[in-house]
Amino acid sequence: MMHQKSGTTQDDRLVENPQEEDPVYALAASPLFAEDGLCFAVRSSGLYRSDDRGITWHAAFEELDMEATPTATSVVFSPDFANDQMLFVGSLGGIFRSNEGGRIWEIVPLPSPPPLVSTMVISPNYMHDGTLCAGTFEDGVFCSADRGNHWVAWNFGLFDLNVLASAISPNFEVDKTLYVGVESGVFRSTNGGRAWQEVGFDTNLAPVLSLAISPYYIEDGTLLVGTETKGLWISDDRGNTWKSIGEKQISGSVNEILISSKGPSVPELLVHDDNGLLFSPDLGSTWRLLESTTTVRGKITCILALDGHNGIGQLLAGLDDGSVLRLPGPHAGTLS
């Protein structure tokens, strides 16, 4: 592995992965990242693993000894990872599951014909309900209530099966609420994915590329939607009505919306659009461009924000050349 300075601060690192011209499409970190330094990068050439906070990487599926490296699309960790060491990886035609922290894998097939998993969410109460759901590009939503052993397509009322994004309520144990963003808009389920209803999001604003749900959803009913060409939208009534935010700052595709899960009573936002990363300390009322992203050599393709003591902490950014860049968070002194 070759390490280069990114041109931002002494703590930034550009980590070059084994292959060039292979963009990073998604990043995920262990809930114990501060202790175990475990994170994964998704690329078209497969899944890559780092045990040292993103400094060095290696192919994660090597032990499977498959003829062709499976294409990974998404990664979710069990909320009880400290005890069960469970994580899931979405792929073309199935789900990869590990209860060994990603060191040993098994393939959990989805119903035939094999769908392409685009996004996954896992229940905050997974320890007790064993629930997770996978959205697919052409076949809607598949859910499992037994820790991924069996999957059922639950698409009643979901009239658009091209799922591009998903979000799960932090109070899922009680409200059973899920959202999916599709090519034509936003759908909501209030019974754990068994049935879906289109919310009041204008179909002229679609397609929807990203979703984020407030950590205080049970109290504030807040949901955010990022679109391909129509900017960022927010609802404070569980998706019934919407308003645009960040019109002057946000441009192009809203590829990701990251929302702080702890810290301030008003959640912080980090939005990844075509120009870089924009930070809002007050749920979209004010914005600023993160200066650390303006000197990045290459285009940011995905972002991972880790929890800091006061909201969004340190960042890992995937780039279009297949590298992973470590960046300071929006608050001074958040690198750890």
C-alpha positions as a Markdown table, in Angstrom:
| # | Residue | x | y | z |
|---|---|---|---|---|
| 1 | Met | 0.0 | 0.0 | 0.0 |
| 2 | Met | 1.2 | 3.5 | -0.8 |
| 3 | His | 0.4 | 6.4 | 1.4 |
| 4 | Gln | 0.2 | 10.0 | 0.1 |
| 5 | Lys | -0.6 | 13.3 | 1.7 |
| 6 | Ser | -3.9 | 14.7 | 0.6 |
| 7 | Gly | -2.9 | 18.3 | 0.9 |
| 8 | Thr | -5.3 | 19.1 | 3.8 |
| 9 | Thr | -4.0 | 18.4 | 7.2 |
| 10 | Gln | -1.3 | 16.3 | 8.8 |
| 11 | Asp | -3.9 | 13.7 | 9.9 |
| 12 | Asp | -5.4 | 13.1 | 6.4 |
| 13 | Arg | -4.4 | 10.0 | 4.6 |
| 14 | Leu | -5.0 | 8.9 | 1.0 |
| 15 | Val | -5.1 | 5.1 | 1.0 |
| 16 | Glu | -4.6 | 3.5 | -2.4 |
| 17 | Asn | -6.4 | 0.2 | -3.0 |
| 18 | Pro | -5.2 | -2.6 | -5.2 |
| 19 | Gln | -6.9 | -1.5 | -8.5 |
| 20 | Glu | -7.2 | 1.8 | -10.3 |
| 21 | Glu | -10.3 | 3.0 | -12.1 |
| 22 | Asp | -12.6 | 1.2 | -9.7 |
| 23 | Pro | -14.7 | 3.8 | -7.7 |
| 24 | Val | -15.7 | 3.3 | -4.1 |
| 25 | Tyr | -19.5 | 3.2 | -4.0 |
| 26 | Ala | -20.1 | 2.7 | -0.3 |
| 27 | Leu | -18.4 | 2.7 | 3.0 |
| 28 | Ala | -19.4 | 1.2 | 6.4 |
| 29 | Ala | -17.8 | 1.1 | 9.8 |
| 30 | Ser | -18.2 | -1.2 | 12.8 |
| 31 | Pro | -20.3 | 0.2 | 15.7 |
| 32 | Leu | -17.0 | -0.4 | 17.6 |
| 33 | Phe | -14.9 | 1.5 | 15.2 |
| 34 | Ala | -13.2 | 3.5 | 17.9 |
| 35 | Glu | -11.9 | 0.3 | 19.4 |
| 36 | Asp | -11.6 | -2.2 | 16.5 |
| 37 | Gly | -10.9 | 0.2 | 13.5 |
| 38 | Leu | -13.0 | -2.1 | 11.3 |
| 39 | Cys | -14.5 | -0.7 | 8.1 |
| 40 | Phe | -15.5 | -1.9 | 4.7 |
| 41 | Ala | -15.4 | -0.3 | 1.2 |
| 42 | Val | -17.7 | -1.4 | -1.6 |
| 43 | Arg | -16.3 | -1.4 | -5.2 |
| 44 | Ser | -17.3 | -3.0 | -8.4 |
| 45 | Ser | -14.3 | -5.3 | -8.0 |
| 46 | Gly | -15.7 | -6.6 | -4.7 |
| 47 | Leu | -15.7 | -5.9 | -1.0 |
| 48 | Tyr | -12.6 | -4.6 | 0.8 |
| 49 | Arg | -11.8 | -4.7 | 4.5 |
| 50 | Ser | -9.6 | -2.5 | 6.7 |
| 51 | Asp | -8.7 | -3.4 | 10.4 |
| 52 | Asp | -6.7 | -0.2 | 10.9 |
| 53 | Arg | -9.2 | 2.6 | 10.5 |
| 54 | Gly | -8.9 | 2.7 | 6.7 |
| 55 | Ile | -5.1 | 2.9 | 6.4 |
| 56 | Thr | -4.6 | -0.5 | 4.7 |
| 57 | Trp | -7.1 | -2.7 | 2.8 |
| 58 | His | -7.5 | -6.2 | 1.5 |
| 59 | Ala | -10.1 | -8.2 | -0.4 |
| 60 | Ala | -12.8 | -9.4 | 2.1 |
| 61 | Phe | -14.2 | -12.3 | 0.1 |
| 62 | Glu | -10.9 | -14.1 | -0.5 |
| 63 | Glu | -11.8 | -17.0 | 1.8 |
| 64 | Leu | -14.9 | -17.8 | -0.3 |
| 65 | Asp | -12.7 | -19.2 | -3.1 |
| 66 | Met | -15.3 | -18.3 | -5.8 |
| 67 | Glu | -14.5 | -18.3 | -9.5 |
| 68 | Ala | -15.6 | -14.7 | -9.9 |
| 69 | Thr | -15.4 | -12.0 | -7.2 |
| 70 | Pro | -19.0 | -11.1 | -6.2 |
| 71 | Thr | -20.1 | -7.5 | -6.8 |
| 72 | Ala | -21.0 | -5.9 | -3.5 |
| 73 | Thr | -23.4 | -3.0 | -3.2 |
| 74 | Ser | -24.1 | -2.3 | 0.5 |
| 75 | Val | -23.1 | -3.3 | 4.0 |
| 76 | Val | -25.0 | -3.2 | 7.3 |
| 77 | Phe | -23.7 | -4.1 | 10.8 |
| 78 | Ser | -25.8 | -5.6 | 13.6 |
| 79 | Pro | -26.5 | -2.9 | 16.3 |
| 80 | Asp | -25.4 | -5.6 | 18.7 |
| 81 | Phe | -22.1 | -6.2 | 16.9 |
| 82 | Ala | -20.1 | -6.1 | 20.1 |
| 83 | Asn | -21.8 | -9.4 | 21.1 |
| 84 | Asp | -22.9 | -11.1 | 17.9 |
| 85 | Gln | -20.2 | -9.9 | 15.4 |
| 86 | Met | -22.9 | -10.0 | 12.7 |
| 87 | Leu | -22.9 | -8.1 | 9.4 |
| 88 | Phe | -24.5 | -8.4 | 6.1 |
| 89 | Val | -23.4 | -7.5 | 2.5 |
| 90 | Gly | -25.8 | -7.0 | -0.4 |
| 91 | Ser | -24.8 | -8.3 | -3.7 |
| 92 | Leu | -26.0 | -9.4 | -7.1 |
| 93 | Gly | -28.3 | -12.3 | -6.4 |
| 94 | Gly | -28.0 | -12.7 | -2.7 |
| 95 | Ile | -26.8 | -11.6 | 0.7 |
| 96 | Phe | -23.5 | -12.4 | 2.3 |
| 97 | Arg | -23.6 | -12.9 | 6.0 |
| 98 | Ser | -20.9 | -13.2 | 8.6 |
| 99 | Asn | -21.1 | -13.8 | 12.4 |
| 100 | Glu | -17.3 | -13.6 | 12.6 |
| 101 | Gly | -16.9 | -9.9 | 12.1 |
| 102 | Gly | -16.4 | -10.4 | 8.3 |
| 103 | Arg | -13.6 | -12.9 | 8.6 |
| 104 | Ile | -15.8 | -15.9 | 7.6 |
| 105 | Trp | -18.8 | -15.6 | 5.2 |
| 106 | Glu | -21.8 | -17.6 | 4.1 |
| 107 | Ile | -24.1 | -16.9 | 1.2 |
| 108 | Val | -27.8 | -16.5 | 1.9 |
| 109 | Pro | -29.6 | -16.6 | -1.5 |
| 110 | Leu | -32.6 | -14.5 | -2.3 |
| 111 | Pro | -35.6 | -15.9 | -4.2 |
| 112 | Ser | -35.0 | -16.6 | -7.9 |
| 113 | Pro | -34.5 | -14.9 | -10.3 |
| 114 | Pro | -31.5 | -13.4 | -8.5 |
| 115 | Pro | -32.2 | -9.7 | -7.8 |
| 116 | Leu | -29.6 | -6.9 | -7.5 |
| 117 | Val | -29.6 | -5.6 | -3.9 |
| 118 | Ser | -29.2 | -1.8 | -3.9 |
| 119 | Thr | -29.7 | -0.9 | -0.3 |
| 120 | Met | -30.2 | -2.5 | 3.1 |
| 121 | Val | -31.5 | -1.5 | 6.5 |
| 122 | Ile | -31.4 | -3.4 | 9.8 |
| 123 | Ser | -33.7 | -3.1 | 12.8 |
| 124 | Pro | -32.3 | -1.1 | 15.7 |
| 125 | Asn | -33.8 | -3.9 | 17.8 |
| 126 | Tyr | -32.2 | -6.6 | 15.7 |
| 127 | Met | -30.9 | -8.3 | 18.9 |
| 128 | His | -34.5 | -9.3 | 19.6 |
| 129 | Asp | -36.5 | -9.2 | 16.3 |
| 130 | Gly | -33.8 | -10.4 | 13.9 |
| 131 | Thr | -35.2 | -8.1 | 11.2 |
| 132 | Leu | -33.5 | -6.6 | 8.1 |
| 133 | Cys | -34.7 | -5.5 | 4.7 |
| 134 | Ala | -33.1 | -5.3 | 1.3 |
| 135 | Gly | -34.2 | -3.0 | -1.5 |
| 136 | Thr | -33.4 | -4.1 | -5.1 |
| 137 | Phe | -33.1 | -2.3 | -8.4 |
| 138 | Glu | -36.0 | -4.1 | -10.2 |
| 139 | Asp | -37.7 | -6.4 | -7.7 |
| 140 | Gly | -38.8 | -4.2 | -4.8 |
| 141 | Val | -38.1 | -5.1 | -1.2 |
| 142 | Phe | -37.2 | -8.3 | 0.5 |
| 143 | Cys | -37.4 | -8.7 | 4.3 |
| 144 | Ser | -36.2 | -11.3 | 6.8 |
| 145 | Ala | -37.4 | -11.7 | 10.3 |
| 146 | Asp | -35.0 | -14.5 | 11.2 |
| 147 | Arg | -31.5 | -12.9 | 10.9 |
| 148 | Gly | -31.3 | -13.4 | 7.2 |
| 149 | Asn | -32.1 | -17.1 | 7.0 |
| 150 | His | -35.3 | -16.7 | 4.9 |
| 151 | Trp | -36.4 | -13.7 | 2.8 |
| 152 | Val | -39.8 | -12.7 | 1.5 |
| 153 | Ala | -40.7 | -10.2 | -1.2 |
| 154 | Trp | -43.1 | -7.7 | 0.5 |
| 155 | Asn | -44.3 | -5.3 | -2.2 |
| 156 | Phe | -48.0 | -4.8 | -1.7 |
| 157 | Gly | -48.7 | -1.2 | -2.6 |
| 158 | Leu | -45.1 | -0.6 | -3.8 |
| 159 | Phe | -45.9 | 0.4 | -7.4 |
| 160 | Asp | -42.3 | 1.2 | -8.3 |
| 161 | Leu | -39.9 | -1.7 | -7.7 |
| 162 | Asn | -36.7 | 0.2 | -8.5 |
| 163 | Val | -35.5 | 0.9 | -5.0 |
| 164 | Leu | -32.6 | 3.3 | -4.8 |
| 165 | Ala | -32.5 | 4.2 | -1.1 |
| 166 | Ser | -34.0 | 3.1 | 2.2 |
| 167 | Ala | -34.4 | 4.3 | 5.8 |
| 168 | Ile | -35.7 | 2.7 | 9.0 |
| 169 | Ser | -37.3 | 4.3 | 12.0 |
| 170 | Pro | -35.1 | 4.5 | 15.2 |
| 171 | Asn | -38.3 | 3.4 | 17.0 |
| 172 | Phe | -38.9 | 0.5 | 14.6 |
| 173 | Glu | -39.7 | -1.9 | 17.5 |
| 174 | Val | -42.9 | 0.1 | 18.2 |
| 175 | Asp | -43.8 | 1.9 | 15.0 |
| 176 | Lys | -42.6 | -0.6 | 12.4 |
| 177 | Thr | -41.8 | 2.2 | 10.0 |
| 178 | Leu | -39.7 | 1.9 | 6.9 |
| 179 | Tyr | -39.2 | 4.3 | 3.9 |
| 180 | Val | -37.8 | 3.6 | 0.4 |
| 181 | Gly | -36.8 | 6.0 | -2.3 |
| 182 | Val | -37.6 | 4.9 | -5.8 |
| 183 | Glu | -37.4 | 6.2 | -9.3 |
| 184 | Ser | -40.9 | 7.8 | -9.0 |
| 185 | Gly | -40.9 | 9.0 | -5.4 |
| 186 | Val | -41.1 | 7.9 | -1.8 |
| 187 | Phe | -43.1 | 5.0 | -0.2 |
| 188 | Arg | -43.7 | 4.3 | 3.5 |
| 189 | Ser | -44.5 | 1.1 | 5.4 |
| 190 | Thr | -45.9 | 1.2 | 8.9 |
| 191 | Asn | -46.1 | -2.6 | 9.3 |
| 192 | Gly | -42.5 | -3.7 | 8.9 |
| 193 | Gly | -42.5 | -3.7 | 5.1 |
| 194 | Arg | -45.5 | -5.9 | 4.5 |
| 195 | Ala | -47.5 | -3.1 | 2.8 |
| 196 | Trp | -46.5 | 0.2 | 1.3 |
| 197 | Gln | -48.2 | 3.6 | 0.6 |
| 198 | Glu | -46.9 | 6.5 | -1.4 |
| 199 | Val | -46.3 | 9.6 | 0.7 |
| 200 | Gly | -47.0 | 13.1 | -0.4 |
| 201 | Phe | -43.7 | 13.7 | -2.2 |
| 202 | Asp | -44.2 | 15.3 | -5.7 |
| 203 | Thr | -43.4 | 12.7 | -8.3 |
| 204 | Asn | -42.0 | 15.5 | -10.5 |
| 205 | Leu | -39.1 | 15.8 | -8.0 |
| 206 | Ala | -38.0 | 12.1 | -8.5 |
| 207 | Pro | -35.9 | 10.1 | -8.8 |
| 208 | Val | -34.9 | 9.8 | -5.2 |
| 209 | Leu | -31.3 | 8.9 | -4.6 |
| 210 | Ser | -30.9 | 9.2 | -0.8 |
| 211 | Leu | -32.9 | 9.2 | 2.4 |
| 212 | Ala | -32.2 | 10.0 | 6.0 |
| 213 | Ile | -34.4 | 9.8 | 9.1 |
| 214 | Ser | -34.1 | 11.9 | 12.3 |
| 215 | Pro | -32.8 | 10.1 | 15.4 |
| 216 | Tyr | -35.7 | 11.9 | 17.1 |
| 217 | Tyr | -38.2 | 10.7 | 14.5 |
| 218 | Ile | -40.7 | 9.5 | 17.2 |
| 219 | Glu | -40.9 | 13.1 | 18.4 |
| 220 | Asp | -40.2 | 15.3 | 15.3 |
| 221 | Gly | -41.4 | 13.0 | 12.4 |
| 222 | Thr | -38.5 | 14.3 | 10.3 |
| 223 | Leu | -37.4 | 12.7 | 7.1 |
| 224 | Leu | -35.0 | 14.0 | 4.4 |
| 225 | Val | -34.9 | 13.2 | 0.7 |
| 226 | Gly | -32.1 | 13.8 | -1.8 |
| 227 | Thr | -33.0 | 13.9 | -5.5 |
| 228 | Glu | -31.1 | 13.6 | -8.7 |
| 229 | Thr | -31.8 | 17.1 | -10.1 |
| 230 | Lys | -34.3 | 18.8 | -7.7 |
| 231 | Gly | -32.2 | 19.2 | -4.6 |
| 232 | Leu | -32.8 | 18.4 | -0.9 |
| 233 | Trp | -36.2 | 18.2 | 0.7 |
| 234 | Ile | -37.4 | 17.8 | 4.3 |
| 235 | Ser | -40.6 | 16.7 | 5.9 |
| 236 | Asp | -41.5 | 17.1 | 9.6 |
| 237 | Asp | -44.8 | 15.2 | 9.4 |
| 238 | Arg | -43.6 | 11.7 | 8.5 |
| 239 | Gly | -43.6 | 12.4 | 4.7 |
| 240 | Asn | -47.0 | 14.0 | 4.2 |
| 241 | Thr | -45.8 | 17.5 | 3.3 |
| 242 | Trp | -42.4 | 18.7 | 2.1 |
| 243 | Lys | -40.3 | 21.8 | 1.7 |
| 244 | Ser | -37.0 | 22.4 | -0.1 |
| 245 | Ile | -33.9 | 23.3 | 1.9 |
| 246 | Gly | -30.4 | 24.4 | 0.9 |
| 247 | Glu | -31.5 | 25.7 | -2.5 |
| 248 | Lys | -28.6 | 28.2 | -2.8 |
| 249 | Gln | -25.9 | 25.8 | -1.6 |
| 250 | Ile | -26.8 | 22.4 | -3.0 |
| 251 | Ser | -26.5 | 21.6 | -6.7 |
| 252 | Gly | -26.7 | 18.6 | -8.8 |
| 253 | Ser | -27.4 | 15.1 | -7.5 |
| 254 | Val | -27.8 | 14.7 | -3.7 |
| 255 | Asn | -26.0 | 11.4 | -3.5 |
| 256 | Glu | -26.0 | 10.9 | 0.3 |
| 257 | Ile | -27.5 | 12.5 | 3.4 |
| 258 | Leu | -25.9 | 11.8 | 6.7 |
| 259 | Ile | -27.5 | 12.8 | 9.9 |
| 260 | Ser | -26.0 | 12.8 | 13.4 |
| 261 | Ser | -27.4 | 10.1 | 15.6 |
| 262 | Lys | -26.3 | 11.6 | 18.9 |
| 263 | Gly | -25.1 | 15.0 | 20.3 |
| 264 | Pro | -27.2 | 18.1 | 19.7 |
| 265 | Ser | -30.9 | 18.1 | 20.2 |
| 266 | Val | -31.2 | 19.5 | 16.6 |
| 267 | Pro | -29.6 | 16.9 | 14.3 |
| 268 | Glu | -26.6 | 17.9 | 12.2 |
| 269 | Leu | -26.5 | 17.1 | 8.5 |
| 270 | Leu | -23.8 | 16.3 | 6.0 |
| 271 | Val | -24.9 | 16.3 | 2.4 |
| 272 | His | -22.8 | 14.9 | -0.5 |
| 273 | Asp | -23.7 | 16.5 | -3.8 |
| 274 | Asp | -21.8 | 16.9 | -7.1 |
| 275 | Asn | -19.6 | 19.7 | -5.7 |
| 276 | Gly | -18.5 | 18.0 | -2.4 |
| 277 | Leu | -19.6 | 18.0 | 1.2 |
| 278 | Leu | -22.0 | 20.5 | 2.8 |
| 279 | Phe | -22.5 | 20.7 | 6.5 |
| 280 | Ser | -25.5 | 22.0 | 8.4 |
| 281 | Pro | -25.4 | 22.3 | 12.2 |
| 282 | Asp | -29.1 | 23.0 | 12.5 |
| 283 | Leu | -31.1 | 20.5 | 10.3 |
| 284 | Gly | -30.8 | 22.6 | 7.1 |
| 285 | Ser | -31.3 | 26.2 | 8.3 |
| 286 | Thr | -27.7 | 27.2 | 7.6 |
| 287 | Trp | -24.9 | 25.5 | 5.5 |
| 288 | Arg | -21.2 | 25.7 | 4.8 |
| 289 | Leu | -18.9 | 23.8 | 2.5 |
| 290 | Leu | -16.4 | 21.7 | 4.3 |
| 291 | Glu | -13.1 | 23.3 | 3.3 |
| 292 | Ser | -11.2 | 20.0 | 3.7 |
| 293 | Thr | -13.0 | 18.7 | 0.7 |
| 294 | Thr | -12.0 | 21.4 | -1.7 |
| 295 | Thr | -8.4 | 20.2 | -1.9 |
| 296 | Val | -9.2 | 16.5 | -2.5 |
| 297 | Arg | -7.5 | 15.2 | -5.6 |
| 298 | Gly | -10.3 | 13.3 | -7.3 |
| 299 | Lys | -14.1 | 13.2 | -7.1 |
| 300 | Ile | -15.8 | 12.0 | -3.9 |
| 301 | Thr | -18.1 | 9.2 | -4.6 |
| 302 | Cys | -19.3 | 8.3 | -1.1 |
| 303 | Ile | -18.9 | 9.4 | 2.5 |
| 304 | Leu | -18.9 | 7.8 | 5.9 |
| 305 | Ala | -19.4 | 10.0 | 8.9 |
| 306 | Leu | -18.5 | 8.7 | 12.4 |
| 307 | Asp | -20.2 | 9.8 | 15.5 |
| 308 | Gly | -18.2 | 12.4 | 17.5 |
| 309 | His | -18.8 | 13.6 | 21.0 |
| 310 | Asn | -21.0 | 16.5 | 19.8 |
| 311 | Gly | -22.5 | 15.2 | 16.6 |
| 312 | Ile | -20.8 | 14.3 | 13.3 |
| 313 | Gly | -17.1 | 13.3 | 13.8 |
| 314 | Gln | -14.3 | 12.2 | 11.6 |
| 315 | Leu | -15.0 | 11.3 | 7.9 |
| 316 | Leu | -13.9 | 8.7 | 5.5 |
| 317 | Ala | -14.4 | 9.6 | 1.8 |
| 318 | Gly | -14.4 | 7.1 | -1.1 |
| 319 | Leu | -13.1 | 8.5 | -4.4 |
| 320 | Asp | -13.6 | 7.8 | -8.0 |
| 321 | Asp | -10.1 | 6.4 | -8.4 |
| 322 | Gly | -10.8 | 3.6 | -5.8 |
| 323 | Ser | -9.0 | 5.3 | -2.9 |
| 324 | Val | -10.3 | 6.2 | 0.6 |
| 325 | Leu | -9.5 | 9.5 | 2.1 |
| 326 | Arg | -9.5 | 10.3 | 5.8 |
| 327 | Leu | -10.8 | 13.8 | 6.5 |
| 328 | Pro | -11.4 | 15.9 | 9.6 |
| 329 | Gly | -15.0 | 16.3 | 10.6 |
| 330 | Pro | -16.9 | 19.6 | 10.7 |
| 331 | His | -15.9 | 20.3 | 14.3 |
| 332 | Ala | -12.3 | 21.1 | 15.2 |
| 333 | Gly | -10.6 | 18.3 | 17.1 |
| 334 | Thr | -13.0 | 15.6 | 16.1 |
| 335 | Leu | -10.3 | 13.3 | 14.5 |
| 336 | Ser | -9.5 | 10.4 | 16.8 |
